[in-house]
Every structure is written in structure tokens, then in C-alpha cells.
Amino acid sequence: MSSSPQAPADAATVDADIRPSLTVLSGFWPAATFAVARTLLAADPSLLLVRHDLTGIRDGVVRRVVRSSAGIVEDEQVGLRHGCASCTLREDVLPTLVRLARSHPGQDLVLMLPEVVEPEAVAAACAHCLVDGAPITDLLRVDSYVTVVDAEHLLDGLASTDDLTTLGIQAAEDDHRALADVVVRQIEYADTLVLWGQSREGEFDTGRMSILLQRMAPWATHIRVDGDLVDAGALTRQLRHTHRHRPETPGVLARGLQGYTLGAHEPEPDCGVVSAVFRARRPFHPQRLHDVLEEVNAEVIRSRGHLWLASQPDTVVAWEFAGGGLAMGSLGHWLVSLPEDRWEHVEDQRRLAAALDWDPYYGDRHQHLVFIGLDIDPVDLHRTLTGCLLTDAELADGEEAWRTYPDPFAGCFPLGAAELTDTDTDTDTEGTQPA
């Protein structure tokens, strides 16, 4: 079964592109991801698969393996100047892809990421890192970012409260990411999601996992594969030469600001899965919102979005919850808080989205949050969040009074004194405060 909300690429442009295609495979469960990779190799003898083993990365060494359907093409230990995943991308992954594109012209590539690497990091490296003075897209066309999810382990991964350091699989010494954060980011960045295998609880639970993935990533193409019986040709047609990757699409947390879909409002349970979107114009009272943080996420698997606090009316506050932990950080300025001559530094798409939804009093400021979970009550959730908004009397006090409210979030989302740059809508929330 598959579904795709993506519009087809322009046929003339596609036909004229003679660069080899690159399919990027990610997934936290390597057995399932490698099973998909082997299936693709079986269907195309000319295909090359590139993998990097990060087991020795903290000692500054990784193992690179390149294989085809006929067997191993390369198997080498690679020394790094610094032991981290981002260094591996810059120093060996991208140069290897370029080298293979030159030495094996006409042969497509599949890059299988280590389980702790997020596909968005690869996309950023492809966009900004040069190899021999040029971007890799001069030689390769990034066709699709495919995330493979193991149906047997998905819920356990999403509910896990472990971090990578505790598990001993961190990608760098300072890698403090939670397991659930890695899983949701792999799922949400993908343009194609493969649900591999069956849940140990049976077909109903497997169907529920499929619906959960559709709610988490409604923008992706969804494919279900029975791991015991795989049609290599059919799976290849579903995963390769799809032209699904759109490099201009922003990261998940910034999508709502730029007018993209942030989540689907599906309040009626489907196999128990509920997705509820909360939108409002009024600001949140900081103390009342702080008081309900645990309550609103109690039964939630994933929540994400952005909001504005009455006490910090200049700041777009990012919100993301997974694995029992909520992180909030700054996504930069609301446009209404900036002089118009600074708007030229903001993406065109965001300015357009703001103009289409501009309010004469609030400007572009608004609440936009998505909550996804099993058997959550969307009415109760909406009632709780609405109770955190400013009342009519509080609105009448005005912005100067709002800034004086007691604020448990004070100092958590600094904008800094620097002038706005293109990074003002960056989705990186490094330094965010767990709530």
C-alpha cells in the first residue's frame, strides 16, 4: 500500500537530467533499513550502496563499505580529524559519493545512514559543503530521502526515554540527543516512509502503526512492506527515480511559519490514533501555560509547532515533544516585531505566508501546535490550551503590561542584540530549554 501527496516533478526537466541519482536511506533499526537496501541491490546490479560504520567514531575511525549486488567493492578504515558524525559527512561521505559518481558514471547510488544520523544533517551537508570546490549536486541528483521504520519496534522507540549516551551509541562526545528525538526526526524529514514488517501484536497493531506514521508525516509517501515476502522490482519502482526530494522545503519546526503543512487535524480516532491541531491568535499567559505542560503532553507521542508568549511578544517559540521530554527554544523574531527594512532578510515564503494571514492587531503572531497520540481527547486538550490564552481583560492591559507578567520561561529564548540574518528562521533549537 502506498499513498503520495507529492505533485509530480516537471517531466521535461526530469528527462533532461543525466546525473546519477542518490537515494538516502535512514532508519533507527539497521536490520530493517539494510533489508530495504539489499532489496534495491537485488533489483539493479549496477546500483552501488555506501555505508559507514560509526562503532569506532569516538576513537576517530569509521569503516566505509561500498557494495553492489555482486559483493563488496570497497571496505576501508577511515581516520578522521575529529570523531563525530558531522565530520564523517564532510570528510568522507560526501567525497566518497563524488568519487564514485566520477569513477562509475551512469551508476546510481544509495547512501545508507548509520542509525543515529538524521537525514536533515545530510541534506544540510549536501547544500552547504563543497567537494573539490563544488557542491555534490553538480554531479549527483538527490532523488529521495527514505526512512525505514520497523513495525515491531516503532512504538517502543517513540516511547523511549533513553538518550544515545546512555545507550553508548552517541555520534560524538557532546551528543546528548534522546533516542525518541532521533526517531521522530528521521520520520518527519523523509519524503518517503517505509513501514517494514509486522507488529508482534498482529495486523491491527501494524495498521495502527501505519496510521500513526501518516499522522506524523502527512507530507510523505507511505509504503508498507511485509518483510517476509518482498517484490524487489515493485519496491524499487516505489523508492527510486521518484524525484520526491524538494530541497527548498524547510525543517519541520519552521514549516508552519512558512505556510507548509505542520500536521493533520484528525480528531476522530482511527485505530486509536488521534492528531489534533491547535491554532489561536491570542498569546499564551506564561505561567498558565507552564502549569499545564505536563498535562497536555501526558498521553501524547509527538507534539510540535510554534507559539507566542505574552511576556515575550517578539519571539517565535519552538515547541517539540517526544519520548517524554519537551524542548522549547527560539525560532527568531515575529515579523511584526521587526522594522520593515529587515524583512528582506527573511525567506520569501515566510513573508508570503505572513501576508496571507496578517492580523491588524497581532500581525503574524499566532499559536500553531500539533498533538499526535493514542486515545488522546482533542476536546479536553483544546479546552486546556484555550484556558492558557489571555482573557479579554488581560488583552486590554496591552503589551507593556504583558511583558511584566511572572514568566517561568524568562531568559530561555534570547534573541540577542545582533541584527536579523537569514538564520533567524533556522530550525536548529540547540540550547533549548527542557520543560
Phi, psi and omega per residue, in radians:
M1 nan 2.390 3.075
S2 -2.519 2.743 3.067
S3 -2.543 2.570 -3.101
S4 -2.542 2.084 3.038
P5 -1.553 0.007 -3.033
Q6 -1.355 2.451 3.018
A7 -1.375 2.511 -3.138
P8 -1.160 2.585 3.094
A9 -1.235 2.794 3.126
D10 -1.088 2.151 -2.999
A11 -1.107 -0.711 -3.105
A12 -1.113 -0.734 3.129
T13 -1.128 -0.755 -3.138
V14 -1.061 -0.814 -3.091
D15 -1.122 -0.539 -3.081
A16 -1.426 -0.226 -3.070
D17 -1.492 1.975 -3.090
I18 -1.813 0.082 3.118
R19 -1.192 2.545 3.013
P20 -1.048 2.583 -3.134
S21 -1.646 2.604 3.094
L22 -2.072 2.151 3.026
T23 -1.862 2.206 -3.116
V24 -1.801 2.089 3.128
L25 -1.803 2.228 3.035
S26 -2.267 2.898 3.123
G27 2.845 2.483 -3.066
F28 -1.390 -0.283 -3.115
W29 -1.918 1.690 -2.978
P30 -1.017 -0.567 -3.122
A31 -1.057 -0.747 3.132
A32 -1.233 -0.736 -3.130
T33 -1.118 -0.747 -3.137
F34 -1.202 -0.544 3.084
A35 -1.089 -0.718 3.076
V36 -1.130 -0.747 3.137
A37 -1.063 -0.783 3.127
R38 -1.091 -0.633 3.118
T39 -1.119 -0.735 3.113
L40 -1.143 -0.705 3.105
L41 -1.097 -0.700 -3.124
A42 -1.104 -0.525 -3.091
A43 -1.472 -0.289 -3.066
D44 -2.496 1.759 -3.112
P45 -1.070 -0.368 -3.116
S46 -1.506 -0.163 -3.068
L47 -1.258 2.475 3.090
L48 -2.002 2.311 3.128
L49 -1.900 2.246 -3.139
V50 -1.979 2.211 3.113
R51 -2.316 2.599 3.048
H52 -2.211 2.181 3.097
D53 -1.606 2.087 -3.069
L54 -1.690 0.240 -3.072
T55 -0.951 -0.694 -3.113
G56 -1.757 0.376 -2.991
I57 -1.134 -0.588 -3.115
R58 -1.257 -0.189 3.005
D59 -1.715 0.145 3.109
G60 1.384 0.387 -3.112
V61 -2.324 2.372 2.989
V62 -2.245 2.783 3.110
R63 -1.931 2.166 3.109
R64 -1.809 2.255 3.103
V65 -2.211 2.215 3.038
V66 -2.037 2.258 -3.130
R67 -2.433 2.769 2.984
S68 -2.114 -3.073 3.112
S69 -1.142 -0.367 -3.131
A70 -1.446 -0.278 3.141
G71 2.453 -2.859 -3.073
I72 -1.282 2.256 3.050
V73 -1.690 -0.716 3.097
E74 -2.481 2.567 3.033
D75 -2.636 1.743 -3.005
E76 -2.359 2.575 2.958
Q77 -1.535 2.339 -3.068
V78 -2.120 2.193 3.080
G79 -1.527 2.457 -3.114
L80 -2.041 2.656 3.060
R81 -1.226 -0.592 3.099
H82 -2.371 2.450 -3.092
G83 -1.513 1.471 3.098
C84 -2.682 2.799 -3.099
A85 -1.156 -0.680 -3.124
S86 -1.135 -0.625 3.071
C87 -1.150 -0.662 3.101
T88 -1.055 -0.738 3.118
L89 -1.053 -0.870 -3.069
R90 -1.218 -0.764 -2.946
E91 -1.508 -0.439 -3.086
D92 -2.346 -0.724 -3.052
V93 -1.092 -0.961 -3.104
L94 -1.131 -0.797 3.084
P95 -1.032 -0.615 3.110
T96 -1.144 -0.745 3.115
L97 -1.074 -0.745 3.121
V98 -1.128 -0.775 -3.128
R99 -1.076 -0.752 3.141
L100 -1.177 -0.646 3.114
A101 -1.101 -0.592 3.130
R102 -1.381 -0.684 -3.052
S103 -1.473 -0.321 3.122
H104 -2.230 1.118 -3.085
P105 -1.051 2.456 3.116
G106 1.487 -0.097 3.134
Q107 -1.778 2.240 3.127
D108 -1.328 2.807 -3.076
L109 -2.169 2.570 2.949
V110 -2.132 2.198 3.075
L111 -1.820 2.004 3.099
M112 -1.699 2.016 -3.069
L113 -1.402 2.575 2.954
P114 -1.016 2.702 -2.983
E115 -1.081 -0.395 -3.076
V116 -1.710 0.069 -3.134
V117 -1.666 2.302 -3.141
E118 -1.590 2.398 -3.081
P119 -1.070 -0.487 3.136
E120 -1.128 -0.546 3.079
A121 -1.135 -0.646 3.096
V122 -1.188 -0.746 3.120
A123 -1.064 -0.717 3.121
A124 -1.128 -0.720 3.115
A125 -1.125 -0.723 3.116
C126 -1.093 -0.592 -3.085
A127 -1.394 -0.544 -2.941
H128 -2.058 -0.327 -3.081
C129 -1.687 2.315 -3.131
L130 -1.724 2.551 3.017
V131 -2.115 2.111 -3.060
D132 0.967 0.647 3.050
G133 1.415 0.103 -3.097
A134 -2.432 2.648 3.066
P135 -1.195 2.638 -3.105
I136 -1.161 -0.352 -3.140
T137 -1.220 -0.151 2.990
D138 -1.159 -0.508 -3.083
L139 -1.913 -0.440 -3.055
L140 -2.206 2.572 3.014
R141 -1.859 2.061 3.095
V142 -1.304 1.922 -2.996
D143 -1.473 -0.785 -3.015
S144 -2.848 2.578 2.974
Y145 -1.866 1.936 -3.058
V146 -1.898 2.207 3.033
T147 -1.923 2.279 -3.138
V148 -1.804 2.228 -3.085
V149 -2.057 2.269 3.117
D150 -1.480 2.011 -3.074
A151 -1.043 -0.524 -3.094
E152 -1.244 -0.489 -2.998
H153 -2.024 -0.032 -3.016
L154 -0.997 -0.924 -3.083
L155 -1.091 -0.689 3.108
D156 -1.061 -0.709 3.129
G157 -1.150 -0.769 -3.125
L158 -1.178 -0.523 -3.112
A159 -1.587 -0.134 -3.055
S160 -1.120 2.432 3.046
T161 -1.826 0.120 3.126
D162 -1.306 2.652 2.974
D163 -1.909 2.896 -3.043
L164 -1.145 -0.576 -3.139
T165 -1.139 -0.751 3.109
T166 -1.049 -0.643 -3.130
L167 -1.428 -0.163 3.134
G168 1.307 0.420 -3.100
I169 -2.161 0.377 3.138
Q170 -1.096 2.624 -3.068
A171 -1.523 -0.112 3.108
A172 -2.859 2.905 -3.116
E173 -1.079 -0.571 -3.106
D174 -1.744 0.376 -3.124
D175 -1.520 1.791 -3.084
H176 -1.912 0.389 -3.119
R177 -1.160 2.624 3.024
A178 -1.485 2.637 3.115
L179 -0.988 -0.814 -3.106
A180 -1.086 -0.613 3.111
D181 -1.093 -0.734 3.130
V182 -1.097 -0.784 -3.108
V183 -1.075 -0.832 -3.084
V184 -1.188 -0.599 -3.140
R185 -1.267 -0.568 3.031
Q186 -1.138 -0.712 -3.139
I187 -1.176 -0.804 -2.976
E188 -1.349 -0.435 3.120
Y189 -1.424 -0.408 -3.028
A190 -1.114 2.515 2.945
D191 -1.610 -0.214 3.092
T192 -2.409 2.270 3.127
L193 -2.076 2.266 3.095
V194 -1.955 2.053 3.024
L195 -1.599 1.943 -2.984
W196 -1.765 2.272 3.003
G197 1.425 -2.792 -3.061
Q198 -2.228 2.566 3.008
S199 -1.192 2.536 3.108
R200 -1.186 -0.210 3.117
E201 -1.568 -0.027 3.060
G202 1.900 -3.074 -3.016
E203 -1.130 -0.687 3.141
F204 -1.041 -0.773 -3.115
D205 -1.205 -0.596 3.061
T206 -1.109 -0.747 3.067
G207 -1.073 -0.653 3.112
R208 -1.142 -0.657 3.082
M209 -1.106 -0.669 3.123
S210 -1.094 -0.773 3.132
I211 -1.154 -0.699 3.110
L212 -1.027 -0.758 3.113
L213 -1.125 -0.677 3.117
Q214 -1.125 -0.611 3.101
R215 -1.271 -0.625 -3.130
M216 -1.260 -0.589 -3.098
A217 -2.389 1.251 -3.102
P218 -1.179 -0.225 -3.124
W219 -1.507 -0.168 -3.033
A220 -1.628 2.812 2.931
T221 -1.462 2.297 -3.050
H222 -1.965 2.283 -3.101
I223 -2.302 2.295 3.048
R224 -1.843 2.349 -3.122
V225 -2.296 2.192 3.014
D226 -1.359 1.985 -3.048
G227 -1.082 -0.305 -3.113
D228 -1.506 -0.319 -3.096
L229 -2.532 1.788 -3.010
V230 -2.107 2.249 3.032
D231 -1.606 1.801 -3.041
A232 -1.063 -0.703 -3.138
G233 -1.138 -0.754 -3.136
A234 -1.150 -0.741 -3.138
L235 -1.145 -0.664 3.086
T236 -1.064 -0.753 3.128
R237 -1.127 -0.520 -3.141
Q238 -1.402 -0.419 -3.004
L239 -1.937 -0.367 -3.053
R240 -2.016 2.624 -3.132
H241 0.966 0.768 -3.141
T242 -1.693 -0.356 -3.124
H243 0.974 0.643 -3.092
R244 -1.457 -0.432 -3.053
H245 -1.197 2.271 3.084
R246 -2.113 1.698 -3.042
P247 -1.099 -0.344 -3.126
E248 -1.378 -0.188 -3.125
T249 -1.220 2.236 -3.095
P250 -1.283 2.934 3.033
G251 -1.061 2.829 -2.975
V252 -1.009 -0.789 -3.046
L253 -1.160 -0.456 -3.140
A254 -1.621 -0.073 -3.048
R255 -1.127 -0.739 -3.139
G256 -1.054 -0.636 3.128
L257 -1.174 -0.473 -3.077
Q258 -1.783 0.226 3.029
G259 1.490 0.114 3.085
Y260 -1.468 2.861 3.074
T261 -1.130 2.253 3.076
L262 -1.791 -0.375 3.113
G263 3.066 2.840 -3.137
A264 -1.727 2.392 3.076
H265 -1.573 1.762 3.141
E266 -2.248 1.319 -3.011
P267 -1.268 -0.317 3.100
E268 -1.448 2.242 -3.089
P269 -1.078 2.374 3.006
D270 -2.136 1.878 -2.967
C271 0.974 0.516 3.128
G272 1.562 -0.156 -3.087
V273 -1.487 2.257 3.128
V274 -2.194 2.407 3.014
S275 -2.217 2.078 -3.069
A276 -2.120 2.265 3.102
V277 -1.812 2.248 3.084
F278 -1.953 2.146 3.086
R279 -2.274 2.480 3.112
A280 -2.792 2.731 3.099
R281 -1.609 -0.659 -3.060
R282 -1.175 2.659 3.087
P283 -1.352 2.772 3.019
F284 -1.419 2.481 2.925
H285 -1.316 2.196 -2.988
P286 -1.067 -0.719 -3.089
Q287 -1.238 -0.727 -3.130
R288 -1.153 -0.664 3.097
L289 -1.145 -0.775 -3.141
H290 -1.019 -0.643 -3.072
D291 -1.205 -0.367 -3.077
V292 -1.924 0.131 -3.074
L293 -0.983 -0.792 -3.134
E294 -1.197 -0.673 -3.101
E295 -1.123 -0.806 -3.028
V296 -1.249 -0.376 3.140
N297 -1.836 0.151 -3.011
A298 -1.034 -0.724 -3.090
E299 -1.931 0.262 -3.014
V300 -1.636 2.439 3.020
I301 -1.519 -0.734 -3.120
R302 -2.566 2.331 2.929
S303 -2.389 2.630 -3.069
R304 -2.783 2.867 3.063
G305 2.505 -2.711 3.136
H306 -2.545 2.805 -3.064
L307 -2.685 3.027 2.993
W308 -2.333 2.452 3.136
L309 -1.773 2.424 3.132
A310 -1.024 -0.615 -3.081
S311 -1.361 -0.259 3.122
Q312 -2.343 1.150 -2.947
P313 -1.271 -0.117 3.132
D314 -1.558 -0.247 -2.896
T315 -1.867 2.278 2.928
V316 -1.423 2.061 -3.082
V317 -1.737 2.148 3.083
A318 -1.407 2.563 -3.133
W319 -2.373 2.167 3.014
E320 -2.612 2.344 -3.090
F321 -2.241 2.329 3.026
A322 -2.832 2.566 3.049
G323 1.065 0.529 3.101
G324 1.469 0.022 -3.117
G325 -2.153 2.348 3.094
L326 -1.855 2.272 3.052
A327 -2.064 2.389 3.097
M328 -2.274 2.419 -3.111
G329 -2.701 -3.119 -3.096
S330 -1.603 2.348 2.960
L331 -1.851 0.246 3.100
G332 1.775 -2.744 -3.069
H333 -1.545 2.564 2.799
W334 -1.241 2.513 -3.109
L335 -1.077 -0.597 -3.096
V336 -1.114 -0.351 -3.127
S337 -1.551 -0.018 -3.074
L338 -1.925 2.586 2.958
P339 -1.126 2.550 -3.024
E340 -1.064 -0.466 -3.134
D341 -1.241 -0.162 3.073
R342 -1.619 -0.151 -3.103
W343 -1.169 -0.388 -3.108
E344 -1.135 -0.286 3.133
H345 -1.521 -0.052 -3.110
V346 -1.729 2.589 -3.127
E347 -0.982 2.487 3.126
D348 -0.989 -0.708 -3.095
Q349 -1.096 -0.658 3.126
R350 -1.222 -0.712 3.116
R351 -1.082 -0.694 3.128
L352 -1.146 -0.792 -3.139
A353 -1.071 -0.698 3.132
A354 -1.155 -0.726 -3.121
A355 -1.115 -0.666 -3.115
L356 -1.221 -0.386 -3.056
D357 -2.136 0.412 -3.031
W358 -1.260 2.380 3.103
D359 -1.936 2.360 -3.067
P360 -1.088 -0.412 -3.130
Y361 -1.767 -0.828 -3.069
Y362 -1.551 -0.253 -3.043
G363 1.201 -2.275 3.140
D364 -1.659 0.057 -3.092
R365 -1.287 2.406 -3.115
H366 -2.949 2.929 3.021
Q367 -1.781 2.379 3.095
H368 -2.600 1.746 -3.084
L369 -2.248 2.544 3.120
V370 -2.179 2.330 3.138
F371 -2.158 2.245 -3.097
I372 -2.233 2.274 -3.139
G373 -2.962 -3.078 3.127
L374 -1.787 2.117 3.057
D375 1.045 0.536 3.026
I376 -1.375 2.707 -3.120
D377 -1.728 1.800 -3.070
P378 -1.165 -0.520 3.130
V379 -1.193 -0.803 3.122
D380 -1.131 -0.675 3.105
L381 -1.079 -0.802 3.138
H382 -1.118 -0.705 3.139
R383 -1.105 -0.739 -3.126
T384 -1.122 -0.807 -3.124
L385 -1.201 -0.669 3.101
T386 -1.070 -0.607 3.103
G387 -1.175 -0.238 3.107
C388 -1.584 -0.187 3.121
L389 -1.289 2.754 3.096
L390 -1.115 2.479 3.044
T391 -1.358 2.995 3.089
D392 -1.013 -0.743 -3.120
A393 -1.127 -0.708 3.129
E394 -1.203 -0.653 3.074
L395 -1.066 -0.670 -3.110
A396 -1.159 -0.385 3.125
D397 -1.153 -0.494 3.083
G398 1.579 2.889 -2.997
E399 -1.100 -0.645 -3.137
E400 -1.104 -0.640 3.088
A401 -1.236 -0.651 3.141
W402 -1.030 -0.662 -3.091
R403 -1.131 -0.297 -3.118
T404 -1.632 -0.042 -3.122
Y405 -1.062 2.531 2.965
P406 -1.001 2.241 -2.971
D407 -2.298 1.820 3.080
P408 -1.097 -0.295 -3.130
F409 -1.668 0.110 -3.074
A410 -0.991 2.287 3.118
G411 1.427 -0.063 -3.084
C412 -1.416 -0.436 -3.004
F413 -2.224 1.063 -3.076
P414 -1.177 2.405 3.060
L415 -1.589 -0.435 -3.141
G416 1.404 2.944 -3.080
A417 -1.628 -0.172 -3.097
A418 -1.155 2.621 3.097
E419 -1.178 2.700 -3.137
L420 -1.075 2.375 3.029
T421 -2.195 -3.082 3.134
D422 -1.105 -0.297 -3.141
T423 -1.429 0.030 -3.077
D424 -1.124 -0.411 3.081
T425 -1.909 0.382 3.078
D426 -1.054 2.460 -3.134
T427 -1.528 0.015 3.117
D428 -1.265 2.093 3.136
T429 -1.918 0.634 3.086
E430 -1.045 2.364 -3.079
G431 1.540 0.143 3.118
T432 -1.173 2.779 -3.095
Q433 -1.789 2.100 3.032
P434 -1.176 2.424 -3.114
A435 -2.000 nan nan
